[in-house]
Amino acid sequence: MPNKFLTEKLSTQTVSCISFLAVAPAKVIRGSQILATAVEDIARLGTRPLVIGGKNTLAAIDTLLQPLFKAKSLDVKKTYYSPDCSEESLRTLRSTSKEHKADVIIGVGGGKALDTAKLIAHQLNLPVVTVPTSGATCAAWTALSNVYSDDGAFLYDVGLSRCPDLLILDYDLVQTAPQRTLVAGIGDAIAKWYEASVSSGNSEQTIIIAAVQQARVLRDILLQKSVAALQEPGGETWREVVDASVLLAGVIGGLGGAQCRTVAAHAVHNGLTHICGHGDLKKSIHGEKVAFGILVQLRLEEMVQGNQLASAARQQLLKFYTEIGLPSSLDDLGLGDATLKQLQKAAEIALEPKSDIHRLPFKVSLEQLMAAMVSTTAPMEAKDTMNRVSVRGLSDEVEG
């Protein structure tokens, strides 16, 4: 559970309204081999950077990071987050930062490295630079950090006071990551439309309308360009998809805030983190679980509302997922051998009172959520049978 310091000092998100907008980083630099040219911008923020990343990631891209480490204007210290963006890791990194007398934090890596760096900077009131090494999430952009347990189970998120002071998107760094990470980023980004349109599609607020429409544009870009992008890593279309997953997805969360950021897809992700990677179950990455969560959300709209548009959207996504390699089922996530008790645990966490799943315009029961989780690849149903999906087989076994 969150400790007293974190919950009292760091939880800044608002639920009912947007009192301020943290829309975008103060500056974004993007291109190839641009770390050397970005040193001057970093030095304006501070001369004693603490670089935070994963040990394996920093070792793998050490050569590409040399312009940063060898810059005469910077006294750089490198450290690692471990084992996750967890409270224990945050405590250690706060101490390391103070020992180094850091005056700027630089996060280098994937979503968890960047979330860790942003949160450390927020806690210590320091500027922060984000350097994504994959296209797996929009964490390099957003004023938000997710906190996990040491085992990788999602605990809570923290709204930050601002977006990063500098975002450095070096396509050469991103290209070093396995293609799986960009595929996952596509899944995470395309969720923006399916979640924002459900939670905020009827909003009359100008900024929210803008965020929802940007989510639609983002979906269209990804549906149209992802296959070609993955066939030519480093090419022009590939860069456009990286921009969409890392930058445009962040814009939507910045404009729309919590109202447009997450609904059921991310709630399902949060629940699944509590069972993924345990025992013989394969560990999936963030965007893969979110992509699966989109299918669960659409399935709920079919089952509970009889929504045929949701059914058609799910069938479209199933085809798209097959083309680019996103998971469509629990089995694809490595959870085919999950027990009923484990699935129930994931569903219960997704349904906790403060969960974003409650942004859906209808109530969801435990039995309905579990039924949706195991039927994401079901064929499109006829209109007159849409509301008769049986969850008896599950509800008879689910513990009260």
N, C-alpha and C positions, 0 to 999 in steps of 0.2 A: 504493500500500500504506500501511497505518497507520504513522505515525511512532512513534519510540520513546517519546516523551512520552505520546502518547495511549494506546498499548497498555499501557504499564506503569502509568500513573497513573489511567486512567479506566475500564478494563474491569473492571466489578464484578459482572457477571452470574454466577450459579451455574448449574450444569447438573444435578447429581445430586439436589439437595435445595433447599429454601427455608430459608435461614438467618435471613432477616428478611422482613417484608412491608411493601412500600410500597404501601398499598392505595388511598389517596385523597389529594387535596389537603387541606391543613389547613382551608381554608374555600372554599366555593363560593357565589358570588352570581349569581343569574340573574333576568332580567326585561327590561323595555324601558327604554331611556334611563337606565341605571343607573350609567354611568361617574361621574357627578357624586357620587352617593351612595357610590361605592367609593373616592373619593379619601382619605377618612379611614382606611380599612383599608390602603391602600397606604402612607400616611404612617407607619403603625405599623411597617411593615417597613423603611422608609428614606425619606429626604427628597431624595436625589439620584438619581432613576431614570434609567437608560439604556433608552430605548425602542428595541427592535430589530424591524424589519419589512421587508417588500419596498417598494421605492421607489414602485411603481405603486399598491400597496395603501394605503400610508399617505397618498398624495396623494388617492386616491379617497374616503377616509373622513375626511379632515382635519376637516370640520365636526363630525362625530360625536365626534371625539377632543378637541375644544377644551376640554371640562371638565377633562381631564387636563392638557393643555398650559398652561392658564391658572390652574391651582390655585396659590394663593399659598403653600401649605404645601410645595410641591414645586419643586425646581430641576431641570427636565427637559431632557435632551438626547436628540435623535432621531437615529438612525443606521440604516443599511441593511445587511442581509446580502446579499452578492453574490459570485459568481453563484449560490451554493447553500449548503447547510449543509455546507461543505467545510472542509478543514484550513486552506486559505489564508484563507477568510472568517473562521474562528474566530480565527486569529492576529491579523488586523486588528481584530476586535471586542474581543479581550482588551486590546489596546493602547488602543483608544478608551475602554473602560471605565475603565482605570487613569488616563488623562488627565483624564477627567471626575470622577474620584474617586467613581464610582458606588457606592452602598450597597444598591441593589436593581436587579434586571433585570426589564424588562417586555417580554414577547414579544407582538406584535400581528400577527395574520395567519393563514395556513394552516399546515399541518403542518411545513413546512420552516422557517418563521420561528419557530415555537414550539419546535421541536427545537433550533434554533440558540440561542435565548434560554436554554432549560433547560441546555444544555451549557455555555454561557458562565458561567452562575450556578454550576454544579457545579464548573467549573474554578477559579473565583475565590472559592468558598465564600461566595456571596451568596444572599439570598432571591430568589425568582423569582415573578413574576405572569404568568399566561397569559391573553390576551384573544383568543379565536378569532374570526375574521371570516368563517368558513364552517363548514358542518357536514361537511367533507370527511374528517376523521379524528378519532380520540380523543387526538391529541397534546397537547391542552390539559390532559389529565388525568394522563397516564402518567409514570412514573419511567424514561423511556427516550428516547434520542435516536438517530436514524439519521444516519450520516455518509456523504456522497456525494462523488464527484469534482467538479471544476469543471464538467464536462459533464453532471452529473446521474446518473452511474452509481453504484449502491449499493456501498459499500465494507464497512461494518461497523456494528453498533449498540453503544451504550454504555449499560449499566445505571447509573442514577443512584441516589444515596443516599436520595432521597425524592421524593415527588410535589411538584408546585408548592405554594408557600405560600398562594397565592390564585389562584382561577380565576374570572374574570369572564365570564359568558356573557350577553352583551347581544344579544337577539334582533334588534334593529334593525340591529346590525352584521352579523350573520349573513345577514340578508335582503338586504344589499347585494351579496352574492356571486352569481355566475351560478348558475342552478338546477343546472347540470351538477355543481357541487361537492358539493351535498347528495346527488345521485344517486350520485356516487362514494363519499361517506361511507357511504351505505347498503350499497354493495358491500363496503367495507372492514369495516364492522361485522358484516354477516351472515356473513362468513367465520369469525367467532369460533366459531360452532356447528360448522361443518364441519371446522374444524381441531381445536378442543378435544375434540370427541366422538371423533375418531380417535386423538388422542395420549393422552387422559386419561379416556376414557369408562369404562374399567374400573378406575379408581383407587379405592382404599378410604380415601384421605385426606379427612377432612371438608372442609377448605377447597377442595381440588380438586373434590370432588363439588359443592360450592356454586357454584364458578366454571362448571363444565360446565352445571349446571342454569340458571344465569343466562344462559348463552350460548343455551340453548334458548328461554328466554323472549324474549331479544332477537330471535332469528330470527322467532319468532311475531309479535311486535309489528311488525317491519318488513314481513313478508309481508302482514299484515292492514291496515296503515295507510299504507304508502308511497304508493300510487297516489292516495289521497284527499289526503294531505299535499301532494303536488306540484301538485295542482290548486288549492290555496288557500294560496299562500305567506303566511306570517305568521299563519295561523289556528291554532286550538287543536291540531288534529291535526298540523299542520306542526311546531309547537313540540314536541309529543311525539316526533316522529321525530328532530328535532334533538337532544333530550335523549337519545334512544336511541343515536344515532350518536356523539355527543360524550362523554356522561357514562356511560351504562350499558356501552358497549363498553370504556371505561376501567376500570370496576369489575371486569370479568372478567379483564383483564390484571393488575390489581392483586391480586386474590385468587389467581389461578392461576399468576401469574408466567410464566416462559418455557415451562413445561409446557403452558400453555393459550393462549399468545399466537400462535404461528405454527407452521405445518407446511408443506405443499406449496404452498398458495395464495400465501403471502408469499415462499416460495423462488422460485417462478416469477416473481413481481413483480421480485424482485431481479435475476434473470437478464435479464429483458426491459429493465430500465433501461440495460443495456449496449448495446442496439441501438436503442431508441426514440429518436427525435429526431435520428438520424444520416442524412445524405443526404436522400433524398426521403421518409423514413418519418415519419409524423405523430407528434407527441409527445403521448402520453396521460398522464393524471394517476394518482396513486398508487392510489386506490380502484378505478379502472377496470381497472388491471392485476391488482389483487388479485382482483376479481370474476371476471375471466377465469381466474385461477389456481385459483379454486374449481372451475370446470368441468374444468380439467386434472386436479386432484386426484381428483375423482369419476370421471373417465374412467380414471385409473390404477387406481382401486379396481375398476372394471368389468373392465378388461383383464387385470390381474394376479391379482385374487382371484375374478373371476366374480361380483362383488357386484351383485345385482339391486336392492337397496335404493339403492345409489349411483346406479344407472342411473335409477331412478324419481326420485330427488332431483335429478339433473341435468336431467331433462325438466321438472320443476317449476320449476327455476330459469330454464331457457331461456324459459319462458312469462313468468315474472316479469320477467326482464331486458328482454324485448320491451316489456312494459307500461310500464316506467319509463325505459328508454333506456340500460341497461348493455350493454357489449360482450359478445358471445357467441362471437366468433371472432377470429382474427388479423386478418382483413380489417376487422372493426369497430374494432380497435385502431389501424388505419392501418398494419398490418404485412403486408398482403396481398401486397406486392411484396418482402418480405424474402427474401433468398437462403437456400439450404440452409446455407451456411456461417454466416450470421448466426444462424439458428435453432439451429444446433449450438453456437455460442458461448453463447447464452442458456441452453441446456440444460446445458451443461458447468458454467456458473457456478452454476446452481440445484442441481447435484449435487456441488458442492465438499464436501470431507470435513466441514467444520463447518456445513454448511447444515442448516436446520431440516427439510428434506424427509426427512431420515433419522429423523424422529420417526414416520414412517409405519410401520405394523406389518409391512411387507414391503420387500424391496429393489427398487429401481428402476434399470433400465439406461438408458443414454443413448438407445438406440433406442426403448425404451418411452416415455420422456418426450417425445421428439420426436413419436412417433406420437400420443400423447395431445394434444399441443399443436395438431396439425393436424386433430383429429377431435372437437373439443368439441361440435359440433352434430350428431354422428352420431345416427341413430335408435336407439331402445332395441332391444337385441339379445336374441334368444332365449337361454334359459339354456344350451342345449347347444352354442351357438356362441360364448358369451361369452369363453372362453379362447383362441379361435383367431384373435384379431385379428392380422392380418399386419403386421409392420413391415419386411418384406423390401424393399419399395420404398425405405424410408429407410435401412435398415441396409446395403444394398448400396452406398449412396453416401456414408454417413458415414465421414469420415476416421478412421483408427485413431489 
